[in-house]
Amino acid sequence: MRYLNWLSNFLINQLRGFNPFRPKEVNILLLCQDMSCQAQMVLLFGDEWATMNSWVSVIENIKYKFFYIGGPQIARRVWGDYGKMDAVVYIVNADAIIRGRTRELNAELREQFAGPREDLIDLRSDEAFAEAPFLIFGITFLEAFLSPREKLCYFLELPSVTKELADADDRPLEVFWAKAGNKMQFLDGFKWLSQYIK
């Protein structure tokens, strides 16, 4: 018993709360094209304490603290206050890409993705997020599930995405396709992101 007391005091006083089994904590700036995208994140990764603006979720021994700062118009005004984020997750409703199969729709699609495209350009050029990895989800609520990932990259004007571990000079950026409600497809994205969490 005396040994256990000594060990307990040692851990409390000497290590000052160090716990090698405690999950790493990561702050995520979450941006969503619309409320349906944001609701998916709360539904899949929120806990009983989740609010629509912030919540915590442990995924593969990493404690993600999600901060949703509102729709794109509000987000553009305040995301500078969130510059200490470890990563940026942007969720885009990509149903229109699946529906749109003709060239005539290209102009409409470019217009629909203008907001997310501008957000991503602004965020990637913002010094506050210079080292933050970017995880982008294109989600669909449709039953016919295809994965036109290249089309989404085209309409968002994304540069080359990260296939392998990024070089030290490259910013990690990847696009994942997910069906609404399919947690495993979202987890694939967070598994990729976990490689770049410092």
C-alpha positions in Angstrom: 0.0 0.0 0.0 2.8 2.4 0.9 4.4 1.7 -2.6 1.2 2.6 -4.3 0.9 5.8 -2.4 4.5 6.7 -3.3 3.9 5.9 -6.9 0.7 7.9 -7.0 2.5 10.9 -5.4 5.4 10.6 -7.8 3.1 10.6 -10.8 1.1 13.5 -9.6 4.0 15.7 -8.4 6.9 14.8 -10.6 5.3 14.1 -13.9 2.8 16.9 -13.5 0.0 15.3 -15.4 2.1 13.6 -18.1 0.1 10.6 -19.4 1.5 8.7 -22.4 -1.9 7.1 -23.0 -3.8 10.3 -23.2 -4.9 11.0 -26.8 -3.2 13.8 -28.6 -5.5 16.9 -28.8 -6.1 18.6 -32.2 -8.0 21.7 -33.0 -10.0 21.5 -36.3 -11.5 24.4 -38.2 -14.6 23.0 -39.8 -16.2 24.7 -42.8 -19.3 23.4 -44.5 -20.9 24.5 -47.8 -24.4 24.2 -46.2 -26.2 23.0 -43.1 -26.8 19.5 -44.3 -23.0 19.0 -44.5 -22.5 20.3 -41.0 -25.3 18.2 -39.7 -23.6 15.1 -41.0 -20.5 15.8 -39.0 -22.5 16.3 -35.8 -24.5 13.2 -36.5 -21.4 11.0 -37.2 -18.8 12.4 -34.8 -20.7 14.4 -32.2 -21.0 13.1 -28.6 -23.8 13.7 -26.1 -22.2 17.1 -25.4 -22.1 18.2 -29.0 -23.5 21.5 -30.0 -23.9 22.7 -33.6 -20.8 25.0 -33.2 -18.2 22.8 -31.3 -17.7 19.3 -30.1 -15.0 16.7 -29.3 -14.6 13.3 -30.9 -11.8 10.8 -30.4 -10.8 9.1 -33.6 -8.0 6.6 -33.7 -6.5 7.9 -30.4 -6.6 11.5 -31.5 -8.9 13.9 -29.7 -10.4 16.2 -32.3 -11.9 19.4 -31.2 -14.2 20.6 -34.0 -14.9 24.4 -34.3 -17.7 25.3 -36.7 -17.8 29.0 -37.1 -20.9 29.4 -39.3 -21.7 29.5 -43.0 -19.2 30.8 -45.5 -20.2 34.5 -45.2 -19.7 34.5 -41.5 -16.6 32.2 -41.7 -14.7 34.6 -44.0 -15.1 37.4 -41.5 -13.9 35.5 -38.4 -11.6 32.6 -39.5 -8.5 34.8 -38.8 -9.4 34.5 -35.1 -9.0 30.7 -35.5 -5.4 30.8 -36.9 -4.1 28.4 -34.2 -5.9 25.5 -35.8 -4.0 22.3 -36.4 -6.0 21.4 -39.6 -8.8 22.6 -41.8 -11.7 20.3 -42.8 -14.0 21.6 -45.5 -17.2 19.7 -46.5 -18.8 20.3 -49.8 -22.2 19.0 -51.0 -21.3 17.3 -54.3 -24.8 16.0 -55.3 -24.8 18.4 -58.3 -21.7 16.8 -59.8 -23.5 13.4 -59.8 -26.7 14.9 -61.3 -24.9 17.0 -63.9 -23.7 15.0 -66.8 -23.9 17.5 -69.7 -21.5 20.2 -70.7 -24.3 22.8 -70.3 -24.3 22.2 -66.6 -20.6 23.1 -66.3 -21.4 26.8 -65.9 -24.0 26.1 -63.3 -21.6 23.8 -61.4 -18.8 26.4 -61.5 -21.3 28.9 -60.0 -22.5 26.4 -57.3 -18.9 25.7 -56.2 -17.8 29.4 -56.4 -18.2 29.9 -52.6 -16.2 26.9 -51.5 -13.6 27.6 -54.3 -13.1 31.1 -53.0 -13.0 30.0 -49.4 -10.3 27.4 -50.1 -8.2 29.8 -52.2 -8.4 32.4 -49.4 -7.6 29.9 -46.6 -4.7 28.4 -48.5 -3.2 31.8 -49.0 -3.7 32.9 -45.4 -0.5 32.9 -43.4 -2.4 31.8 -40.3 -3.0 28.4 -42.0 0.3 28.1 -43.8 1.2 24.8 -42.2 -2.3 23.4 -41.6 -3.2 20.3 -43.6 -6.5 20.5 -45.6 -9.0 17.6 -45.7 -11.9 18.1 -48.1 -14.9 15.9 -48.2 -17.2 15.8 -51.2 -20.4 14.2 -49.8 -23.5 13.0 -51.6 -27.0 12.4 -50.3 -28.0 10.5 -53.5 -28.6 6.8 -53.8 -26.7 6.5 -57.1 -23.2 6.7 -55.6 -20.3 7.5 -58.0 -17.0 9.0 -57.1 -16.2 11.8 -59.6 -13.4 13.1 -57.4 -11.5 14.6 -60.3 -14.5 16.7 -61.2 -14.8 18.0 -57.7 -11.1 19.0 -57.7 -11.7 20.7 -61.1 -14.6 22.8 -59.9 -12.8 23.7 -56.7 -9.7 24.6 -58.6 -7.5 22.5 -56.3 -3.9 22.0 -57.1 -2.5 18.5 -57.0 -3.6 16.6 -54.0 -1.3 14.7 -51.7 -1.0 11.0 -52.7 1.9 10.0 -50.4 3.3 11.6 -47.3 3.9 15.2 -48.2 7.4 16.6 -48.4 8.3 19.0 -45.6 7.8 22.0 -48.0 4.4 20.8 -49.4 1.1 21.5 -47.7 -0.9 18.2 -47.3 -4.2 18.5 -49.1 -6.5 15.6 -50.0 -10.1 15.2 -51.3 -12.2 12.3 -50.1 -15.6 11.2 -51.4 -18.2 10.1 -48.9 -21.8 9.0 -48.9 -23.9 10.8 -46.2 -24.2 8.5 -43.2 -21.2 6.3 -44.1 -18.9 6.8 -41.2 -16.2 4.5 -42.6 -15.7 6.7 -45.6 -15.3 9.8 -43.4 -12.9 7.8 -41.1 -10.7 7.1 -44.2 -10.2 10.9 -44.4 -9.3 11.3 -40.8 -6.9 8.4 -41.0 -5.1 10.3 -43.8 -5.2 13.5 -41.8 -3.7 11.8 -38.7 -0.4 11.3 -40.6 0.1 15.1 -40.7 -0.9 16.0 -37.1 2.1 17.3 -35.3 
